[in-house]
Amino acid sequence: MVDPIVLDKQRYWDSCAQLYDDRIQAITYQQYVTLATHTEAAKASRILELAIGTGTHTLFLTKTLLQRGASLVCTEISQKMLELAKSKFDGEEEFLCIKHNKASFTFDECYLSGSPKISVDDLRKGHDPGDRLVFGCIANNEVLPFPDSHFDCYMAPLSLQLVHSYTAMLAEAYRVTSPGGKVGFSVWGRRECIQIYPLLERVLERHGLGPATKPTKTNYDICLNREEVRRQMTEMGFVNIKMWFQPVNYIFDTFDSFYQTLFG
């Protein structure tokens, strides 16, 4: 049975899927390339990428870094976002016209509960050993439908701070990644260095808009408590943990572009 909190998140991300595709995903390339670099995705044979949004980054990863014979399993909680991701692969002749490139997506929501388990070995049955295989499905980052110790590369761009329990997501990352595999997360950084979203908050407060009671959880909490997060990860079994801040420059050509992105 799927947790109602998960269904609420699914409905939320469904509602803003097109806005995300039009205005937001393109400005997150900078941290994504860093994540792919430090997880050594180009060397991996089994990659799991979570919260792919509308697939812009996933297509980039597939076309530029996925080696022959490797498998990329990508997940998203939002069906509408996954549909937009599928449309990118369906319309990408440069990828699909190459003999060994294969892509398939399923929209079965049974995987949101974490079962049945999806095995890369099963996905590759009937495929040439040299095929680059991409498989997309709907899944919950906190309860994944994959076997233990299954991937040698795990990537979660800008999603750890959004889940109900980040420790549950960390535990699942450890469970599904094979010993010696690379795991990477990107999260929002220092609140004082992020100008665009606090601006929106100040506007809402000045005009008495938004909820009267502010949420106790924010997107900045993991950054603020990073040493506690490091301790939690160490207790789970993670080793060689690296954490750093990376400046990201947002690209807005016009005020209208800025306004539509922020207030949309």
Residue pairs with C-beta under 8 A, 6 or more apart in sequence:
1 113
2 109
2 112
2 113
2 140
3 140
3 164
5 164
6 77
6 112
6 140
6 142
6 164
9 77
9 162
9 164
10 77
10 78
10 79
10 112
13 20
13 76
13 77
13 78
13 80
13 81
14 78
14 79
14 80
14 81
16 264
17 54
17 78
17 80
17 81
17 83
17 84
18 80
18 84
19 264
20 53
20 54
20 81
21 53
21 54
21 56
21 81
21 84
23 257
23 260
23 261
23 264
24 53
24 261
25 53
25 54
25 56
25 57
26 56
26 251
27 248
27 250
27 251
27 261
28 57
28 157
28 158
28 248
29 56
29 57
29 60
30 246
30 248
30 249
31 157
31 158
31 186
31 246
31 248
32 57
32 60
32 157
32 186
34 186
34 246
35 155
35 157
35 184
35 185
35 186
36 42
36 61
36 65
36 155
38 182
38 184
38 242
39 153
39 154
39 155
39 182
39 183
39 184
40 153
40 182
41 47
41 61
41 65
41 66
41 153
41 155
42 65
42 67
43 67
44 67
44 70
44 151
44 152
44 153
44 181
44 182
45 67
45 69
45 70
45 71
45 152
46 70
46 71
46 73
46 120
46 150
46 151
46 152
46 153
46 178
47 61
47 66
47 70
47 71
47 72
47 73
47 151
47 152
47 153
47 154
47 155
48 73
48 74
48 75
48 146
48 150
48 151
48 153
48 154
48 155
48 176
48 177
49 57
49 58
49 61
49 72
49 73
49 74
49 75
49 155
49 156
49 157
50 74
50 75
50 139
50 141
50 154
50 155
50 156
50 159
51 75
51 76
51 77
51 141
51 156
51 157
51 158
51 159
51 162
52 58
52 74
52 75
52 76
52 81
52 82
52 85
52 136
53 76
53 81
53 85
54 81
54 84
54 85
54 88
55 74
55 81
55 82
55 84
55 85
55 86
55 88
55 89
55 136
56 88
57 157
58 72
58 74
58 85
58 134
58 136
59 85
59 88
59 89
59 92
59 95
61 72
62 72
62 89
62 95
62 101
62 103
62 132
62 134
63 92
63 94
63 95
66 72
66 132
66 134
67 132
68 100
68 130
68 131
68 132
69 129
69 130
69 131
69 132
70 132
70 133
71 120
71 123
71 124
71 132
71 133
71 134
71 135
72 132
72 133
72 134
72 135
73 118
73 120
73 123
73 135
73 136
73 137
73 146
73 151
74 85
74 134
74 135
74 136
74 137
75 136
75 137
75 138
75 139
75 141
75 144
76 82
76 85
76 136
76 138
76 139
77 112
77 138
77 139
77 140
77 141
78 138
79 107
79 109
79 138
82 105
82 107
82 136
82 137
82 138
83 107
85 105
85 136
86 105
86 136
89 95
89 96
89 103
89 105
89 134
90 96
95 101
95 103
96 103
100 128
100 130
100 131
100 132
101 131
101 132
101 134
102 127
102 131
102 132
102 133
102 134
103 133
103 134
103 135
103 136
104 134
104 135
104 136
105 135
105 136
105 137
106 135
106 136
106 137
106 138
107 137
107 138
108 137
108 138
109 138
110 116
111 118
111 137
111 138
111 139
111 145
112 138
112 139
112 140
112 143
113 140
113 143
113 145
114 140
114 143
114 144
114 145
115 145
116 145
117 145
117 146
117 147
118 135
118 137
118 145
118 146
119 146
119 147
119 150
120 150
120 151
123 133
123 135
124 131
124 133
127 133
137 145
139 145
141 156
141 159
141 163
141 169
141 172
142 163
142 164
142 165
142 168
142 169
142 172
143 168
143 172
144 172
144 175
144 176
146 176
147 176
148 175
148 176
149 175
149 176
149 177
149 178
149 179
150 176
150 177
150 178
151 176
151 177
151 178
151 181
152 177
152 178
152 180
152 181
152 182
153 177
153 181
153 182
154 173
154 176
154 177
154 181
154 182
154 183
154 184
155 184
156 169
156 173
156 184
156 185
156 186
157 185
157 186
158 186
158 187
158 188
159 169
159 185
160 166
160 169
160 170
160 185
160 186
160 187
160 222
161 187
161 188
161 219
161 220
161 221
161 222
162 219
163 169
166 222
166 229
167 232
170 229
170 232
170 233
170 236
170 238
171 236
173 183
173 185
174 183
174 236
174 237
174 238
177 183
183 238
187 219
187 222
187 223
188 194
188 219
188 220
188 222
188 223
189 220
189 223
189 245
189 246
190 220
190 223
190 245
191 198
191 218
191 220
191 223
191 224
193 245
193 247
194 220
196 250
196 258
196 262
197 262
199 262
200 262
200 263
201 210
203 209
204 210
222 229
226 243
229 243
230 241
230 243
233 241
234 241
252 258
252 261
